[in-house]
Amino acid sequence: MADNLFCAGQKKMSMSYKDGHTRTFRGYPKMSDAIKRLLGVYLKKKQYNKIMMFFVGICEYDEDYAGFLIRELIRGNL
């Protein structure tokens, strides 16, 4: 499979991000302290699948937004 699946000019990378993800979401949802503690436990155990299931199943976010939130959670921005 080709390394570059995008046409010239279709994907513009920002020099400030090195992970290759395009930032299209703004802001974070409000969370109670209990939810933050729960996500902190999952994060500490590196149980990212449980965090994804929480965001998609309980919060009913789509997978793209849930992935964004997980990346921000790992970076410590949530």
N, CA, C and O atoms as a Tripos MOL2 file, in Angstrom:
@<TRIPOS>MOLECULE
protein
  312   311    78     0     0
PROTEIN
NO_CHARGES

@<TRIPOS>ATOM
      1 N           0.8450   -1.1790    0.0000 N.3       1 MET1
      2 CA          0.0000    0.0000    0.0000 C.3       1 MET1
      3 C           0.8850    1.2350    0.0000 C.2       1 MET1
      4 O           1.9520    1.2400    0.6150 O.2       1 MET1
      5 N           0.4570    2.2550   -0.6710 N.am      2 ALA2
      6 CA          1.2380    3.4880   -0.7670 C.3       2 ALA2
      7 C           1.3410    4.1680    0.5900 C.2       2 ALA2
      8 O           0.4230    4.0990    1.4060 O.2       2 ALA2
      9 N           2.4690    4.8240    0.8160 N.am      3 ASP3
     10 CA          2.6670    5.5380    2.0810 C.3       3 ASP3
     11 C           1.8110    6.7950    2.1630 C.2       3 ASP3
     12 O           1.3210    7.1380    3.2390 O.2       3 ASP3
     13 N           1.6290    7.4730    1.0630 N.am      4 ASN4
     14 CA          0.8730    8.7120    1.0490 C.3       4 ASN4
     15 C          -0.4480    8.4810    0.3280 C.2       4 ASN4
     16 O          -0.4690    8.2860   -0.8870 O.2       4 ASN4
     17 N          -1.5390    8.5030    1.0640 N.am      5 LEU5
     18 CA         -2.8530    8.2580    0.4800 C.3       5 LEU5
     19 C          -3.5690    9.5380    0.0870 C.2       5 LEU5
     20 O          -4.7080    9.4860   -0.3790 O.2       5 LEU5
     21 N          -2.9280   10.6850    0.2650 N.am      6 PHE6
     22 CA         -3.5510   11.9630   -0.0160 C.3       6 PHE6
     23 C          -2.9860   12.5660   -1.2890 C.2       6 PHE6
     24 O          -1.8140   12.3720   -1.6120 O.2       6 PHE6
     25 N          -3.8270   13.3000   -2.0120 N.am      7 CYS7
     26 CA         -3.3720   14.0220   -3.1950 C.3       7 CYS7
     27 C          -2.5780   15.2470   -2.7510 C.2       7 CYS7
     28 O          -2.6890   15.6880   -1.6070 O.2       7 CYS7
     29 N          -1.7880   15.7840   -3.6530 N.am      8 ALA8
     30 CA         -0.9990   16.9730   -3.3360 C.3       8 ALA8
     31 C          -1.9190   18.1150   -2.9220 C.2       8 ALA8
     32 O          -2.8710   18.4330   -3.6340 O.2       8 ALA8
     33 N          -1.6470   18.7260   -1.7920 N.am      9 GLY9
     34 CA         -2.4340   19.8430   -1.2920 C.3       9 GLY9
     35 C          -3.6660   19.4490   -0.5160 C.2       9 GLY9
     36 O          -4.3350   20.3190    0.0430 O.2       9 GLY9
     37 N          -3.9980   18.1550   -0.4580 N.am     10 GLN10
     38 CA         -5.2140   17.7220    0.2350 C.3      10 GLN10
     39 C          -5.0110   17.7110    1.7470 C.2      10 GLN10
     40 O          -5.9160   18.0830    2.4940 O.2      10 GLN10
     41 N          -3.8460   17.2920    2.2000 N.am     11 LYS11
     42 CA         -3.5830   17.1980    3.6280 C.3      11 LYS11
     43 C          -2.4770   18.1760    3.9710 C.2      11 LYS11
     44 O          -1.3720   18.0990    3.4340 O.2      11 LYS11
     45 N          -2.7830   19.0850    4.8620 N.am     12 LYS12
     46 CA         -1.7860   20.0740    5.2640 C.3      12 LYS12
     47 C          -1.3820   19.7930    6.7030 C.2      12 LYS12
     48 O          -2.2120   19.8150    7.6120 O.2      12 LYS12
     49 N          -0.1110   19.5300    6.8920 N.am     13 MET13
     50 CA          0.4060   19.2170    8.2210 C.3      13 MET13
     51 C           0.8930   20.4810    8.8980 C.2      13 MET13
     52 O           1.5150   21.3370    8.2690 O.2      13 MET13
     53 N           0.6140   20.5890   10.1450 N.am     14 SER14
     54 CA          1.1050   21.7120   10.9300 C.3      14 SER14
     55 C           2.4550   21.3390   11.5140 C.2      14 SER14
     56 O           2.6550   20.2010   11.9410 O.2      14 SER14
     57 N           3.3550   22.2560   11.5370 N.am     15 MET15
     58 CA          4.6820   21.9820   12.0750 C.3      15 MET15
     59 C           4.6570   21.8360   13.5960 C.2      15 MET15
     60 O           5.6060   21.3070   14.1740 O.2      15 MET15
     61 N           3.5980   22.2920   14.2480 N.am     16 SER16
     62 CA          3.5510   22.2410   15.7090 C.3      16 SER16
     63 C           3.1350   20.8680   16.2430 C.2      16 SER16
     64 O           3.3410   20.5930   17.4250 O.2      16 SER16
     65 N           2.5700   20.0190   15.4250 N.am     17 TYR17
     66 CA          2.1530   18.6940   15.8590 C.3      17 TYR17
     67 C           2.9590   17.6420   15.1320 C.2      17 TYR17
     68 O           3.0840   17.6860   13.9080 O.2      17 TYR17
     69 N           3.5040   16.6990   15.8730 N.am     18 LYS18
     70 CA          4.3540   15.6840   15.2730 C.3      18 LYS18
     71 C           3.6740   14.3210   15.2020 C.2      18 LYS18
     72 O           4.2870   13.3550   14.7480 O.2      18 LYS18
     73 N           2.4190   14.2220   15.6430 N.am     19 ASP19
     74 CA          1.7600   12.9220   15.6670 C.3      19 ASP19
     75 C           0.9400   12.6430   14.4180 C.2      19 ASP19
     76 O           0.4340   11.5320   14.2620 O.2      19 ASP19
     77 N           0.7910   13.6100   13.5290 N.am     20 GLY20
     78 CA          0.0830   13.3830   12.2730 C.3      20 GLY20
     79 C          -1.4170   13.5350   12.3440 C.2      20 GLY20
     80 O          -2.0900   13.3710   11.3260 O.2      20 GLY20
     81 N          -1.9800   13.8480   13.5250 N.am     21 HIS21
     82 CA         -3.4260   14.0060   13.6430 C.3      21 HIS21
     83 C          -3.8160   15.4330   13.3010 C.2      21 HIS21
     84 O          -3.1110   16.3770   13.6560 O.2      21 HIS21
     85 N          -4.9220   15.5870   12.6220 N.am     22 THR22
     86 CA         -5.4440   16.8960   12.2930 C.3      22 THR22
     87 C          -6.3930   17.3320   13.3980 C.2      22 THR22
     88 O          -7.3150   16.5960   13.7480 O.2      22 THR22
     89 N          -6.1790   18.5010   13.9420 N.am     23 ARG23
     90 CA         -7.0240   19.0000   15.0300 C.3      23 ARG23
     91 C          -8.2390   19.7000   14.4350 C.2      23 ARG23
     92 O          -8.1120   20.7610   13.8240 O.2      23 ARG23
     93 N          -9.4010   19.1120   14.6100 N.am     24 THR24
     94 CA        -10.6280   19.7230   14.1090 C.3      24 THR24
     95 C         -11.6360   19.9560   15.2220 C.2      24 THR24
     96 O         -12.7000   20.5240   14.9740 O.2      24 THR24
     97 N         -11.3310   19.5330   16.4320 N.am     25 PHE25
     98 CA        -12.2550   19.6670   17.5580 C.3      25 PHE25
     99 C         -11.8010   20.8130   18.4380 C.2      25 PHE25
    100 O         -10.6080   21.0980   18.5460 O.2      25 PHE25
    101 N         -12.7650   21.4660   19.0660 N.am     26 ARG26
    102 CA        -12.4470   22.5470   19.9860 C.3      26 ARG26
    103 C         -13.1280   22.2910   21.3100 C.2      26 ARG26
    104 O         -14.2790   21.8590   21.3650 O.2      26 ARG26
    105 N         -12.4070   22.5620   22.3630 N.am     27 GLY27
    106 CA        -12.9760   22.4660   23.6920 C.3      27 GLY27
    107 C         -13.1200   21.0350   24.1790 C.2      27 GLY27
    108 O         -12.9840   20.0710   23.4260 O.2      27 GLY27
    109 N         -13.3960   20.9410   25.4470 N.am     28 TYR28
    110 CA        -13.5660   19.6440   26.0890 C.3      28 TYR28
    111 C         -14.9070   19.6210   26.8140 C.2      28 TYR28
    112 O         -15.3870   20.6610   27.2670 O.2      28 TYR28
    113 N         -15.5130   18.4450   26.9270 N.am     29 PRO29
    114 CA        -16.7800   18.3660   27.6600 C.3      29 PRO29
    115 C         -16.5500   18.5490   29.1550 C.2      29 PRO29
    116 O         -15.4730   18.2490   29.6700 O.2      29 PRO29
    117 N         -17.5610   19.0380   29.8350 N.am     30 LYS30
    118 CA        -17.4730   19.1790   31.2840 C.3      30 LYS30
    119 C         -17.5970   17.8020   31.9100 C.2      30 LYS30
    120 O         -18.4380   16.9970   31.5090 O.2      30 LYS30
    121 N         -16.7450   17.5380   32.9050 N.am     31 MET31
    122 CA        -16.7580   16.2380   33.5800 C.3      31 MET31
    123 C         -16.7270   16.4550   35.0840 C.2      31 MET31
    124 O         -16.0740   17.3720   35.5830 O.2      31 MET31
    125 N         -17.4370   15.6060   35.7870 N.am     32 SER32
    126 CA        -17.4100   15.6730   37.2450 C.3      32 SER32
    127 C         -16.0790   15.1200   37.7530 C.2      32 SER32
    128 O         -15.3390   14.4710   37.0150 O.2      32 SER32
    129 N         -15.7940   15.3860   39.0100 N.am     33 ASP33
    130 CA        -14.5500   14.8890   39.6070 C.3      33 ASP33
    131 C         -14.5220   13.3660   39.6480 C.2      33 ASP33
    132 O         -13.4580   12.7630   39.5070 O.2      33 ASP33
    133 N         -15.6780   12.7420   39.8400 N.am     34 ALA34
    134 CA        -15.7420   11.2750   39.8820 C.3      34 ALA34
    135 C         -15.3640   10.6740   38.5300 C.2      34 ALA34
    136 O         -14.6550    9.6700   38.4700 O.2      34 ALA34
    137 N         -15.8360   11.2850   37.4550 N.am     35 ILE35
    138 CA        -15.4980   10.8000   36.1070 C.3      35 ILE35
    139 C         -14.0140   10.9970   35.8370 C.2      35 ILE35
    140 O         -13.3680   10.1210   35.2610 O.2      35 ILE35
    141 N         -13.4690   12.1380   36.2460 N.am     36 LYS36
    142 CA        -12.0370   12.3830   36.0580 C.3      36 LYS36
    143 C         -11.1960   11.3570   36.8190 C.2      36 LYS36
    144 O         -10.1660   10.9040   36.3190 O.2      36 LYS36
    145 N         -11.6280   10.9940   38.0160 N.am     37 ARG37
    146 CA        -10.9050    9.9710   38.7900 C.3      37 ARG37
    147 C         -10.9830    8.6190   38.0940 C.2      37 ARG37
    148 O          -9.9860    7.9010   38.0170 O.2      37 ARG37
    149 N         -12.1670    8.2670   37.5840 N.am     38 LEU38
    150 CA        -12.3440    7.0050   36.8670 C.3      38 LEU38
    151 C         -11.4370    6.9540   35.6420 C.2      38 LEU38
    152 O         -10.7480    5.9590   35.4180 O.2      38 LEU38
    153 N         -11.4360    8.0160   34.8570 N.am     39 LEU39
    154 CA        -10.5830    8.0570   33.6720 C.3      39 LEU39
    155 C          -9.1120    8.0490   34.0610 C.2      39 LEU39
    156 O          -8.2860    7.4910   33.3390 O.2      39 LEU39
    157 N          -8.7750    8.6570   35.1880 N.am     40 GLY40
    158 CA         -7.4020    8.6360   35.6850 C.3      40 GLY40
    159 C          -6.9410    7.2320   36.0430 C.2      40 GLY40
    160 O          -5.7890    6.8730   35.8010 O.2      40 GLY40
    161 N          -7.8400    6.4360   36.6220 N.am     41 VAL41
    162 CA         -7.5160    5.0430   36.9430 C.3      41 VAL41
    163 C          -7.2650    4.2540   35.6680 C.2      41 VAL41
    164 O          -6.2860    3.5130   35.5750 O.2      41 VAL41
    165 N          -8.1420    4.4090   34.6890 N.am     42 TYR42
    166 CA         -7.9650    3.7180   33.4020 C.3      42 TYR42
    167 C          -6.6820    4.1620   32.7170 C.2      42 TYR42
    168 O          -5.9700    3.3510   32.1270 O.2      42 TYR42
    169 N          -6.3950    5.4500   32.7980 N.am     43 LEU43
    170 CA         -5.1950    5.9890   32.1570 C.3      43 LEU43
    171 C          -3.9350    5.4480   32.8120 C.2      43 LEU43
    172 O          -2.9740    5.0970   32.1270 O.2      43 LEU43
    173 N          -3.9390    5.3820   34.1230 N.am     44 LYS44
    174 CA         -2.7740    4.8870   34.8510 C.3      44 LYS44
    175 C          -2.4860    3.4230   34.5110 C.2      44 LYS44
    176 O          -1.3290    3.0070   34.4470 O.2      44 LYS44
    177 N          -3.5540    2.6470   34.2920 N.am     45 LYS45
    178 CA         -3.4080    1.2310   33.9410 C.3      45 LYS45
    179 C          -3.2680    1.0190   32.4330 C.2      45 LYS45
    180 O          -3.1720   -0.1170   31.9680 O.2      45 LYS45
    181 N          -3.2580    2.1200   31.6680 N.am     46 LYS46
    182 CA         -3.1720    2.0890   30.2060 C.3      46 LYS46
    183 C          -4.2970    1.2700   29.5730 C.2      46 LYS46
    184 O          -4.0850    0.5500   28.5970 O.2      46 LYS46
    185 N          -5.4800    1.3930   30.1380 N.am     47 GLN47
    186 CA         -6.6670    0.7080   29.6230 C.3      47 GLN47
    187 C          -7.4420    1.6650   28.7160 C.2      47 GLN47
    188 O          -8.5540    2.0900   29.0280 O.2      47 GLN47
    189 N          -6.8200    1.9840   27.5930 N.am     48 TYR48
    190 CA         -7.3920    2.9580   26.6710 C.3      48 TYR48
    191 C          -8.6870    2.4470   26.0400 C.2      48 TYR48
    192 O          -9.5570    3.2390   25.6780 O.2      48 TYR48
    193 N          -8.8140    1.1300   25.9090 N.am     49 ASN49
    194 CA        -10.0520    0.5780   25.3490 C.3      49 ASN49
    195 C         -11.2410    0.8540   26.2650 C.2      49 ASN49
    196 O         -12.3470    1.0840   25.7760 O.2      49 ASN49
    197 N         -11.0410    0.8360   27.5710 N.am     50 LYS50
    198 CA        -12.1340    1.1390   28.4960 C.3      50 LYS50
    199 C         -12.5100    2.6130   28.4240 C.2      50 LYS50
    200 O         -13.6840    2.9640   28.5410 O.2      50 LYS50
    201 N         -11.5180    3.4750   28.2310 N.am     51 ILE51
    202 CA        -11.8050    4.8970   28.0690 C.3      51 ILE51
    203 C         -12.6120    5.1070   26.7940 C.2      51 ILE51
    204 O         -13.5750    5.8740   26.7820 O.2      51 ILE51
    205 N         -12.2180    4.4230   25.7190 N.am     52 MET52
    206 CA        -12.9560    4.5250   24.4510 C.3      52 MET52
    207 C         -14.3860    4.0270   24.6290 C.2      52 MET52
    208 O         -15.3230    4.6630   24.1460 O.2      52 MET52
    209 N         -14.5680    2.9090   25.3070 N.am     53 MET53
    210 CA        -15.9170    2.3760   25.5260 C.3      53 MET53
    211 C         -16.7550    3.3440   26.3550 C.2      53 MET53
    212 O         -17.9530    3.4900   26.1120 O.2      53 MET53
    213 N         -16.1400    4.0030   27.3250 N.am     54 PHE54
    214 CA        -16.8640    4.9800   28.1290 C.3      54 PHE54
    215 C         -17.3390    6.1480   27.2670 C.2      54 PHE54
    216 O         -18.5100    6.5260   27.3100 O.2      54 PHE54
    217 N         -16.4180    6.7160   26.4810 N.am     55 PHE55
    218 CA        -16.7770    7.8740   25.6630 C.3      55 PHE55
    219 C         -17.7980    7.5250   24.5860 C.2      55 PHE55
    220 O         -18.7140    8.3070   24.3320 O.2      55 PHE55
    221 N         -17.6560    6.3670   23.9520 N.am     56 VAL56
    222 CA        -18.5620    5.9890   22.8660 C.3      56 VAL56
    223 C         -19.8710    5.4200   23.4170 C.2      56 VAL56
    224 O         -20.9480    5.7870   22.9450 O.2      56 VAL56
    225 N         -19.7920    4.5360   24.4010 N.am     57 GLY57
    226 CA        -20.9810    3.8640   24.9160 C.3      57 GLY57
    227 C         -21.8100    4.6970   25.8680 C.2      57 GLY57
    228 O         -23.0270    4.7900   25.7110 O.2      57 GLY57
    229 N         -21.1690    5.3050   26.8550 N.am     58 ILE58
    230 CA        -21.8940    6.0540   27.8810 C.3      58 ILE58
    231 C         -22.1630    7.4910   27.4270 C.2      58 ILE58
    232 O         -23.2910    7.9780   27.5150 O.2      58 ILE58
    233 N         -21.1220    8.1580   26.9450 N.am     59 CYS59
    234 CA        -21.2660    9.5660   26.5490 C.3      59 CYS59
    235 C         -21.8530    9.7350   25.1520 C.2      59 CYS59
    236 O         -22.3020   10.8250   24.7980 O.2      59 CYS59
    237 N         -21.8520    8.6660   24.3560 N.am     60 GLU60
    238 CA        -22.3870    8.6530   22.9960 C.3      60 GLU60
    239 C         -21.6680    9.6260   22.0640 C.2      60 GLU60
    240 O         -22.2900   10.2450   21.2020 O.2      60 GLU60
    241 N         -20.3370    9.7590   22.2480 N.am     61 TYR61
    242 CA        -19.5170   10.5220   21.3120 C.3      61 TYR61
    243 C         -19.1490    9.6060   20.1520 C.2      61 TYR61
    244 O         -19.1300    8.3850   20.3100 O.2      61 TYR61
    245 N         -18.8570   10.1790   18.9940 N.am     62 ASP62
    246 CA        -18.4010    9.3440   17.8930 C.3      62 ASP62
    247 C         -16.9350    8.9560   18.1310 C.2      62 ASP62
    248 O         -16.2620    9.5230   18.9910 O.2      62 ASP62
    249 N         -16.4620    7.9910   17.3610 N.am     63 GLU63
    250 CA        -15.1240    7.4430   17.5900 C.3      63 GLU63
    251 C         -14.0230    8.4660   17.3430 C.2      63 GLU63
    252 O         -12.9880    8.4260   18.0090 O.2      63 GLU63
    253 N         -14.2240    9.3740   16.4050 N.am     64 ASP64
    254 CA        -13.2210   10.3890   16.1350 C.3      64 ASP64
    255 C         -13.0410   11.3210   17.3310 C.2      64 ASP64
    256 O         -11.9180   11.6140   17.7400 O.2      64 ASP64
    257 N         -14.1590   11.7800   17.8840 N.am     65 TYR65
    258 CA        -14.0900   12.6890   19.0340 C.3      65 TYR65
    259 C         -13.5370   11.9540   20.2560 C.2      65 TYR65
    260 O         -12.7580   12.5210   21.0230 O.2      65 TYR65
    261 N         -13.9340   10.7050   20.4360 N.am     66 ALA66
    262 CA        -13.4200    9.9130   21.5560 C.3      66 ALA66
    263 C         -11.9160    9.7220   21.4270 C.2      66 ALA66
    264 O         -11.1960    9.8050   22.4220 O.2      66 ALA66
    265 N         -11.4370    9.4710   20.2220 N.am     67 GLY67
    266 CA         -9.9980    9.3420   20.0070 C.3      67 GLY67
    267 C          -9.2640   10.6310   20.3200 C.2      67 GLY67
    268 O          -8.1830   10.6100   20.9070 O.2      67 GLY67
    269 N          -9.8520   11.7590   19.9260 N.am     68 PHE68
    270 CA         -9.2870   13.0640   20.2490 C.3      68 PHE68
    271 C          -9.1970   13.2410   21.7570 C.2      68 PHE68
    272 O          -8.1640   13.6680   22.2720 O.2      68 PHE68
    273 N         -10.2770   12.9160   22.4690 N.am     69 LEU69
    274 CA        -10.2910   13.0780   23.9210 C.3      69 LEU69
    275 C          -9.2660   12.1700   24.6030 C.2      69 LEU69
    276 O          -8.6320   12.5700   25.5790 O.2      69 LEU69
    277 N          -9.1060   10.9630   24.0950 N.am     70 ILE70
    278 CA         -8.1110   10.0560   24.6700 C.3      70 ILE70
    279 C          -6.7030   10.6160   24.4750 C.2      70 ILE70
    280 O          -5.8940   10.5910   25.4030 O.2      70 ILE70
    281 N          -6.4090   11.1160   23.2850 N.am     71 ARG71
    282 CA         -5.0860   11.7150   23.0510 C.3      71 ARG71
    283 C          -4.8550   12.9050   23.9650 C.2      71 ARG71
    284 O          -3.7560   13.0720   24.4940 O.2      71 ARG71
    285 N          -5.8710   13.7330   24.1610 N.am     72 GLU72
    286 CA         -5.7390   14.8830   25.0590 C.3      72 GLU72
    287 C          -5.6040   14.4400   26.5100 C.2      72 GLU72
    288 O          -4.8820   15.0610   27.2900 O.2      72 GLU72
    289 N          -6.2930   13.3760   26.8670 N.am     73 LEU73
    290 CA         -6.1870   12.8340   28.2190 C.3      73 LEU73
    291 C          -4.7650   12.3130   28.4810 C.2      73 LEU73
    292 O          -4.2060   12.5440   29.5530 O.2      73 LEU73
    293 N          -4.1990   11.6270   27.5230 N.am     74 ILE74
    294 CA         -2.8360   11.1090   27.6500 C.3      74 ILE74
    295 C          -1.8470   12.2660   27.7960 C.2      74 ILE74
    296 O          -0.8940   12.1730   28.5700 O.2      74 ILE74
    297 N          -2.0670   13.3470   27.0640 N.am     75 ARG75
    298 CA         -1.1730   14.5070   27.1370 C.3      75 ARG75
    299 C          -1.3610   15.3170   28.4210 C.2      75 ARG75
    300 O          -0.5440   16.1810   28.7390 O.2      75 ARG75
    301 N          -2.4320   15.0370   29.1520 N.am     76 GLY76
    302 CA         -2.6830   15.7640   30.3910 C.3      76 GLY76
    303 C          -3.4750   17.0520   30.2130 C.2      76 GLY76
    304 O          -3.4800   17.9070   31.0980 O.2      76 GLY76
    305 N          -4.1330   17.1920   29.0900 N.am     77 ASN77
    306 CA         -4.8990   18.4100   28.8200 C.3      77 ASN77
    307 C          -6.3290   18.3580   29.3380 C.2      77 ASN77
    308 O          -7.0120   19.3820   29.3350 O.2      77 ASN77
    309 N          -6.7970   17.2170   29.7760 N.am     78 LEU78
    310 CA         -8.1650   17.1190   30.3030 C.3      78 LEU78
    311 C          -8.1400   17.1350   31.8080 C.2      78 LEU78
    312 O          -9.1910   17.0610   32.4430 O.2      78 LEU78
@<TRIPOS>BOND
     1     1     2 1
     2     2     3 1
     3     3     4 2
     4     3     5 am
     5     5     6 1
     6     6     7 1
     7     7     8 2
     8     7     9 am
     9     9    10 1
    10    10    11 1
    11    11    12 2
    12    11    13 am
    13    13    14 1
    14    14    15 1
    15    15    16 2
    16    15    17 am
    17    17    18 1
    18    18    19 1
    19    19    20 2
    20    19    21 am
    21    21    22 1
    22    22    23 1
    23    23    24 2
    24    23    25 am
    25    25    26 1
    26    26    27 1
    27    27    28 2
    28    27    29 am
    29    29    30 1
    30    30    31 1
    31    31    32 2
    32    31    33 am
    33    33    34 1
    34    34    35 1
    35    35    36 2
    36    35    37 am
    37    37    38 1
    38    38    39 1
    39    39    40 2
    40    39    41 am
    41    41    42 1
    42    42    43 1
    43    43    44 2
    44    43    45 am
    45    45    46 1
    46    46    47 1
    47    47    48 2
    48    47    49 am
    49    49    50 1
    50    50    51 1
    51    51    52 2
    52    51    53 am
    53    53    54 1
    54    54    55 1
    55    55    56 2
    56    55    57 am
    57    57    58 1
    58    58    59 1
    59    59    60 2
    60    59    61 am
    61    61    62 1
    62    62    63 1
    63    63    64 2
    64    63    65 am
    65    65    66 1
    66    66    67 1
    67    67    68 2
    68    67    69 am
    69    69    70 1
    70    70    71 1
    71    71    72 2
    72    71    73 am
    73    73    74 1
    74    74    75 1
    75    75    76 2
    76    75    77 am
    77    77    78 1
    78    78    79 1
    79    79    80 2
    80    79    81 am
    81    81    82 1
    82    82    83 1
    83    83    84 2
    84    83    85 am
    85    85    86 1
    86    86    87 1
    87    87    88 2
    88    87    89 am
    89    89    90 1
    90    90    91 1
    91    91    92 2
    92    91    93 am
    93    93    94 1
    94    94    95 1
    95    95    96 2
    96    95    97 am
    97    97    98 1
    98    98    99 1
    99    99   100 2
   100    99   101 am
   101   101   102 1
   102   102   103 1
   103   103   104 2
   104   103   105 am
   105   105   106 1
   106   106   107 1
   107   107   108 2
   108   107   109 am
   109   109   110 1
   110   110   111 1
   111   111   112 2
   112   111   113 am
   113   113   114 1
   114   114   115 1
   115   115   116 2
   116   115   117 am
   117   117   118 1
   118   118   119 1
   119   119   120 2
   120   119   121 am
   121   121   122 1
   122   122   123 1
   123   123   124 2
   124   123   125 am
   125   125   126 1
   126   126   127 1
   127   127   128 2
   128   127   129 am
   129   129   130 1
   130   130   131 1
   131   131   132 2
   132   131   133 am
   133   133   134 1
   134   134   135 1
   135   135   136 2
   136   135   137 am
   137   137   138 1
   138   138   139 1
   139   139   140 2
   140   139   141 am
   141   141   142 1
   142   142   143 1
   143   143   144 2
   144   143   145 am
   145   145   146 1
   146   146   147 1
   147   147   148 2
   148   147   149 am
   149   149   150 1
   150   150   151 1
   151   151   152 2
   152   151   153 am
   153   153   154 1
   154   154   155 1
   155   155   156 2
   156   155   157 am
   157   157   158 1
   158   158   159 1
   159   159   160 2
   160   159   161 am
   161   161   162 1
   162   162   163 1
   163   163   164 2
   164   163   165 am
   165   165   166 1
   166   166   167 1
   167   167   168 2
   168   167   169 am
   169   169   170 1
   170   170   171 1
   171   171   172 2
   172   171   173 am
   173   173   174 1
   174   174   175 1
   175   175   176 2
   176   175   177 am
   177   177   178 1
   178   178   179 1
   179   179   180 2
   180   179   181 am
   181   181   182 1
   182   182   183 1
   183   183   184 2
   184   183   185 am
   185   185   186 1
   186   186   187 1
   187   187   188 2
   188   187   189 am
   189   189   190 1
   190   190   191 1
   191   191   192 2
   192   191   193 am
   193   193   194 1
   194   194   195 1
   195   195   196 2
   196   195   197 am
   197   197   198 1
   198   198   199 1
   199   199   200 2
   200   199   201 am
   201   201   202 1
   202   202   203 1
   203   203   204 2
   204   203   205 am
   205   205   206 1
   206   206   207 1
   207   207   208 2
   208   207   209 am
   209   209   210 1
   210   210   211 1
   211   211   212 2
   212   211   213 am
   213   213   214 1
   214   214   215 1
   215   215   216 2
   216   215   217 am
   217   217   218 1
   218   218   219 1
   219   219   220 2
   220   219   221 am
   221   221   222 1
   222   222   223 1
   223   223   224 2
   224   223   225 am
   225   225   226 1
   226   226   227 1
   227   227   228 2
   228   227   229 am
   229   229   230 1
   230   230   231 1
   231   231   232 2
   232   231   233 am
   233   233   234 1
   234   234   235 1
   235   235   236 2
   236   235   237 am
   237   237   238 1
   238   238   239 1
   239   239   240 2
   240   239   241 am
   241   241   242 1
   242   242   243 1
   243   243   244 2
   244   243   245 am
   245   245   246 1
   246   246   247 1
   247   247   248 2
   248   247   249 am
   249   249   250 1
   250   250   251 1
   251   251   252 2
   252   251   253 am
   253   253   254 1
   254   254   255 1
   255   255   256 2
   256   255   257 am
   257   257   258 1
   258   258   259 1
   259   259   260 2
   260   259   261 am
   261   261   262 1
   262   262   263 1
   263   263   264 2
   264   263   265 am
   265   265   266 1
   266   266   267 1
   267   267   268 2
   268   267   269 am
   269   269   270 1
   270   270   271 1
   271   271   272 2
   272   271   273 am
   273   273   274 1
   274   274   275 1
   275   275   276 2
   276   275   277 am
   277   277   278 1
   278   278   279 1
   279   279   280 2
   280   279   281 am
   281   281   282 1
   282   282   283 1
   283   283   284 2
   284   283   285 am
   285   285   286 1
   286   286   287 1
   287   287   288 2
   288   287   289 am
   289   289   290 1
   290   290   291 1
   291   291   292 2
   292   291   293 am
   293   293   294 1
   294   294   295 1
   295   295   296 2
   296   295   297 am
   297   297   298 1
   298   298   299 1
   299   299   300 2
   300   299   301 am
   301   301   302 1
   302   302   303 1
   303   303   304 2
   304   303   305 am
   305   305   306 1
   306   306   307 1
   307   307   308 2
   308   307   309 am
   309   309   310 1
   310   310   311 1
   311   311   312 2
@<TRIPOS>SUBSTRUCTURE
     1 MET1         2 RESIDUE 1 A MET
     2 ALA2         6 RESIDUE 1 A ALA
     3 ASP3        10 RESIDUE 1 A ASP
     4 ASN4        14 RESIDUE 1 A ASN
     5 LEU5        18 RESIDUE 1 A LEU
     6 PHE6        22 RESIDUE 1 A PHE
     7 CYS7        26 RESIDUE 1 A CYS
     8 ALA8        30 RESIDUE 1 A ALA
     9 GLY9        34 RESIDUE 1 A GLY
    10 GLN10       38 RESIDUE 1 A GLN
    11 LYS11       42 RESIDUE 1 A LYS
    12 LYS12       46 RESIDUE 1 A LYS
    13 MET13       50 RESIDUE 1 A MET
    14 SER14       54 RESIDUE 1 A SER
    15 MET15       58 RESIDUE 1 A MET
    16 SER16       62 RESIDUE 1 A SER
    17 TYR17       66 RESIDUE 1 A TYR
    18 LYS18       70 RESIDUE 1 A LYS
    19 ASP19       74 RESIDUE 1 A ASP
    20 GLY20       78 RESIDUE 1 A GLY
    21 HIS21       82 RESIDUE 1 A HIS
    22 THR22       86 RESIDUE 1 A THR
    23 ARG23       90 RESIDUE 1 A ARG
    24 THR24       94 RESIDUE 1 A THR
    25 PHE25       98 RESIDUE 1 A PHE
    26 ARG26      102 RESIDUE 1 A ARG
    27 GLY27      106 RESIDUE 1 A GLY
    28 TYR28      110 RESIDUE 1 A TYR
    29 PRO29      114 RESIDUE 1 A PRO
    30 LYS30      118 RESIDUE 1 A LYS
    31 MET31      122 RESIDUE 1 A MET
    32 SER32      126 RESIDUE 1 A SER
    33 ASP33      130 RESIDUE 1 A ASP
    34 ALA34      134 RESIDUE 1 A ALA
    35 ILE35      138 RESIDUE 1 A ILE
    36 LYS36      142 RESIDUE 1 A LYS
    37 ARG37      146 RESIDUE 1 A ARG
    38 LEU38      150 RESIDUE 1 A LEU
    39 LEU39      154 RESIDUE 1 A LEU
    40 GLY40      158 RESIDUE 1 A GLY
    41 VAL41      162 RESIDUE 1 A VAL
    42 TYR42      166 RESIDUE 1 A TYR
    43 LEU43      170 RESIDUE 1 A LEU
    44 LYS44      174 RESIDUE 1 A LYS
    45 LYS45      178 RESIDUE 1 A LYS
    46 LYS46      182 RESIDUE 1 A LYS
    47 GLN47      186 RESIDUE 1 A GLN
    48 TYR48      190 RESIDUE 1 A TYR
    49 ASN49      194 RESIDUE 1 A ASN
    50 LYS50      198 RESIDUE 1 A LYS
    51 ILE51      202 RESIDUE 1 A ILE
    52 MET52      206 RESIDUE 1 A MET
    53 MET53      210 RESIDUE 1 A MET
    54 PHE54      214 RESIDUE 1 A PHE
    55 PHE55      218 RESIDUE 1 A PHE
    56 VAL56      222 RESIDUE 1 A VAL
    57 GLY57      226 RESIDUE 1 A GLY
    58 ILE58      230 RESIDUE 1 A ILE
    59 CYS59      234 RESIDUE 1 A CYS
    60 GLU60      238 RESIDUE 1 A GLU
    61 TYR61      242 RESIDUE 1 A TYR
    62 ASP62      246 RESIDUE 1 A ASP
    63 GLU63      250 RESIDUE 1 A GLU
    64 ASP64      254 RESIDUE 1 A ASP
    65 TYR65      258 RESIDUE 1 A TYR
    66 ALA66      262 RESIDUE 1 A ALA
    67 GLY67      266 RESIDUE 1 A GLY
    68 PHE68      270 RESIDUE 1 A PHE
    69 LEU69      274 RESIDUE 1 A LEU
    70 ILE70      278 RESIDUE 1 A ILE
    71 ARG71      282 RESIDUE 1 A ARG
    72 GLU72      286 RESIDUE 1 A GLU
    73 LEU73      290 RESIDUE 1 A LEU
    74 ILE74      294 RESIDUE 1 A ILE
    75 ARG75      298 RESIDUE 1 A ARG
    76 GLY76      302 RESIDUE 1 A GLY
    77 ASN77      306 RESIDUE 1 A ASN
    78 LEU78      310 RESIDUE 1 A LEU
